[in-house]
Amino acid sequence: MTGPMTVSAAQREVCRRFSVDPQAPVPGTMVAVAPSRGRDELPLHALRHPPAGNGNGWFLWRGDEIPQDDDAFFVPSHVEHVADLAPDLLPYLALPPGWRVLLAPDYEDVWFDADILDV
């Protein structure tokens, strides 16, 4: 594996707003995506656990809650596909582990959650 992805100006700005150092995912690592919802369903949720194995810690899902039905599972997808799966999340990808994001039209909620560091 190579080093982290290049941090975009938008990602630097998000990290600056929340007073954290950018920690961009490594190219080729995986995000976990719950595909059981429509691509455009809102809100978009994302959280970042500590990286493990080939995963960079990011989990993404759409809708009001984490899917709990039998078809609700997270599947791996390369981080490079986030541009297609959830383009609105791109500015937040350099947030370090422990951060959560909730996005909807004209709405942004970003916060640190220490509980997601203990996995």
C-alpha positions in Angstrom: 0.0 0.0 0.0 1.1 3.5 -0.6 0.7 6.6 1.5 -2.5 8.6 2.1 -4.5 10.1 -0.7 -3.8 13.7 -1.5 -5.8 15.9 0.7 -8.0 18.3 -1.3 -8.5 22.0 -0.4 -12.1 21.2 0.6 -10.9 18.4 2.9 -8.3 20.7 4.5 -11.0 23.3 5.0 -13.3 20.8 6.8 -10.4 19.6 9.0 -9.5 23.3 9.8 -13.1 24.0 10.8 -13.1 21.2 13.3 -9.5 21.8 14.4 -8.1 18.4 13.5 -5.2 17.3 11.4 -6.2 15.7 8.1 -5.9 11.9 7.9 -6.8 11.0 4.4 -7.5 7.3 3.6 -4.8 5.3 1.8 -5.7 4.7 -1.9 -7.1 1.3 -2.6 -8.4 0.9 1.0 -12.0 0.0 1.6 -15.0 1.9 2.9 -18.0 -0.1 4.2 -21.3 0.8 2.4 -24.8 -0.3 3.3 -26.2 -0.8 -0.3 -29.7 -1.7 0.7 -30.9 1.9 0.3 -31.2 4.1 -2.8 -28.2 6.0 -3.9 -29.9 9.4 -3.3 -31.8 8.5 -0.1 -31.2 11.0 2.6 -29.8 11.7 5.1 -26.3 10.3 4.4 -24.6 9.0 7.5 -20.9 8.3 7.8 -18.6 7.4 10.6 -14.9 6.6 10.9 -13.6 3.8 13.1 -9.9 3.2 13.4 -8.5 1.7 10.2 -8.1 -2.1 10.3 -6.7 -4.5 7.7 -7.6 -3.1 4.2 -10.3 -0.9 5.7 -9.8 2.8 6.3 -12.5 2.9 9.0 -15.3 4.7 7.0 -18.8 3.2 7.2 -21.6 4.8 5.1 -25.4 4.4 5.0 -28.4 6.2 4.0 -31.8 6.8 5.7 -32.7 7.6 9.2 -31.1 4.7 11.0 -28.4 2.0 10.4 -30.3 -0.7 8.4 -31.1 -3.7 10.7 -33.1 -6.0 8.3 -31.7 -9.2 6.9 -30.6 -7.5 3.7 -28.8 -4.8 5.6 -25.1 -5.5 5.5 -22.1 -3.4 4.8 -20.1 -4.3 1.7 -16.6 -3.2 1.0 -16.0 -0.7 -1.8 -12.7 1.0 -2.7 -12.4 4.6 -1.3 -12.0 5.8 -4.9 -15.7 4.9 -5.5 -17.0 7.4 -2.8 -17.1 10.0 -5.6 -19.8 7.9 -7.2 -21.5 6.5 -4.1 -21.6 9.6 -2.0 -20.0 12.6 -3.6 -21.2 14.9 -0.8 -19.0 13.0 1.6 -15.7 13.7 -0.3 -14.9 16.9 1.7 -15.1 15.0 5.0 -13.0 11.9 4.0 -9.8 13.3 5.7 -11.5 13.6 9.1 -9.6 11.2 11.5 -11.1 8.2 13.2 -13.7 9.0 15.8 -15.7 11.5 13.6 -19.2 11.2 12.4 -21.0 13.0 9.6 -24.7 13.5 8.9 -25.7 15.3 5.6 -29.0 16.3 4.1 -30.1 19.2 1.9 -29.0 22.4 3.6 -28.0 20.4 6.7 -24.6 19.4 8.0 -23.8 17.8 11.4 -20.2 16.8 12.1 -19.1 15.7 15.6 -16.5 13.7 17.4 -17.7 10.4 19.1 -15.0 8.7 21.2 -17.2 5.6 21.5 -16.5 4.6 17.9 -12.8 4.4 18.6 -13.4 1.3 20.7 -14.2 -1.4 18.2 
